[in-house]
Amino acid sequence: MEHAGVFSTIYNIGIKTDIMVRRLKVGITVKPKEHEEQLKQFFNSNSLDDQIRLKKYVREHPSNKMAWYLLGREYDGQGKKGKALYCFAQSGEIYEAFEKKTINVSMESLQTLEQWDQRGRRRHWLNRLRLMAALILIIAGIAYLPGTLREAEHIAAPTLPKDVSIAQVQQTKVYYIAGNKTKEVVGAALQEMLIKERVNSYAILANGKKTEDGKWISWLQPPDILLSVEGKEDAAQQQIQYHDAESCHCQPSDASKPQAIYNSWVAQREQEVVLRSALDAYTRKNGKPPEGIQALNQSHPLNILSGITPFMEELYEQQKDQLTDNKPQGSSPQNPVPNAVTSPPNLGTGTQANEAQPVAAGLLKPLTSPLRIIVDKTNHRLALVSGTMIVRSYPVGLGADRTPEGSFEIAEKVRDPNGKSNGDFGSRGMGLSDPLYAIHGTNKPGSIGKDESLGCVRMLQADIEELFDMTPLGTPVTIGKGLLPSEIKRGEPQFRLPLYSTETNPGKVYKWLD
């Protein structure tokens, strides 16, 4: 029987694994090599042919967690991190028992896996059609990924119009206008898109929503879609559709297509800005870009990022030269916080924020500047920003005059400071370049929004965990007064990276000022 060998191996290892998992749960010490010989025996004695049978077996027995784990190990050994990540997630406690760490799969990761699956299946179709083997084509399409995985991807994928492909979404360019959406401002922005930016794919112009103080644009508040451009190689054939009556003084076209494309596009921009920021931080620290993306995902204390999503990997391979030539817009290592902190250009401040902006305001390219952290002592807020955009905004606990003001950077990132997630520093800690202070969690959630700390920045657990994943090591931090609006903006769903590195530091007792 074709699956007999695979089934026997999985069954035998699975029984012993179940015993090991139960032992771990009750605190019985398990020898580190208890499962290693079994795994080595399986992987050393089986070839790619067994991996194919493993995929078939997983498809037919989706509840067998040991099979998922073994398939994940095969993918991981081939460098297919995205597929390995999903398989490990399906293996649940089996992965946690063997690897001694938890694993998370974000919605964005599942979305990217579907894109890979679609492209892979297209390649299989073309090859099989050339050979005129329709039956083999169908089987290969089914066997490319486990059936359970494909169903999950379908649920996670955004809905796109029938005439829009994933490739088109990836090539889409989205711009914001910096001023109010007057006809003159929109006209000038469109001219810049067509002449300076030379749009030759699909492009969208949007009007970002300002924060309540008029100084920033809110990333998490959906913008108004003003117009779209269907790019062509021949500029004379470009199609321009207006979607906002107020900005064009016309009968607007249906905005469902650009809105769907925008929704799909925006789901990947946060991963891109986190990747860009990590590459920028690495380059500033080392004087040169990394040799590969894996350099961003090392163990503590070099853990610039907790992990890399499949989309980040793919983007890095496609745009390595552009990404490693990452030059901050409006900031530099010597001056990490531009004047935009107190008054972003072209947005105005105070009562001027509602006045007409100059036509020459130009275009904003959202989330292209490296991420920065700003802490406002006046209203107890911490914001993660990119250029003039607030990406996240959280309430924090501070220490009044005990909290220092000035410019710092994230000098260390550690999970479970002092060995536990419910201690004074919570489940995450990010030490500042002044070693006495940190941004960390707290076991005193009632202190958030108050001046009860000894100088550190306290955050709620869910907030610090999201910030921890989005903030690379080396991120600039500015602490001051009157810098931020009071709105609170969290990710929905929460931004998470898969955990690929060791980020604990059990040998150190942290003595931040809490």
Secondary structure as UniProt FT lines:
FT   TURN            2..3
FT   HELIX           4..25
FT   TURN            26..27
FT   TURN            32..35
FT   HELIX           36..45
FT   HELIX           48..60
FT   TURN            62..63
FT   HELIX           65..77
FT   TURN            78..79
FT   HELIX           81..91
FT   HELIX           93..99
FT   HELIX           107..130
FT   TURN            131..132
FT   HELIX           134..143
FT   HELIX           147..156
FT   TURN            162..163
FT   HELIX           166..171
FT   STRAND          173..177
FT   HELIX           183..195
FT   STRAND          202..207
FT   TURN            212..213
FT   STRAND          217..218
FT   STRAND          224..230
FT   HELIX           235..237
FT   STRAND          239..242
FT   HELIX           245..248
FT   HELIX           256..286
FT   HELIX           293..296
FT   TURN            300..301
FT   HELIX           310..318
FT   HELIX           320..324
FT   HELIX           339..341
FT   TURN            345..347
FT   HELIX           350..354
FT   HELIX           359..361
FT   STRAND          363..364
FT   TURN            366..367
FT   STRAND          371..376
FT   TURN            377..380
FT   STRAND          381..386
FT   TURN            387..388
FT   STRAND          389..395
FT   STRAND          397..398
FT   HELIX           400..402
FT   STRAND          406..415
FT   HELIX           417..419
FT   TURN            424..427
FT   STRAND          428..432
FT   TURN            435..436
FT   STRAND          438..440
FT   HELIX           445..447
FT   TURN            448..449
FT   STRAND          457..458
FT   HELIX           461..470
FT   TURN            473..474
FT   STRAND          476..480
FT   TURN            506..507
//
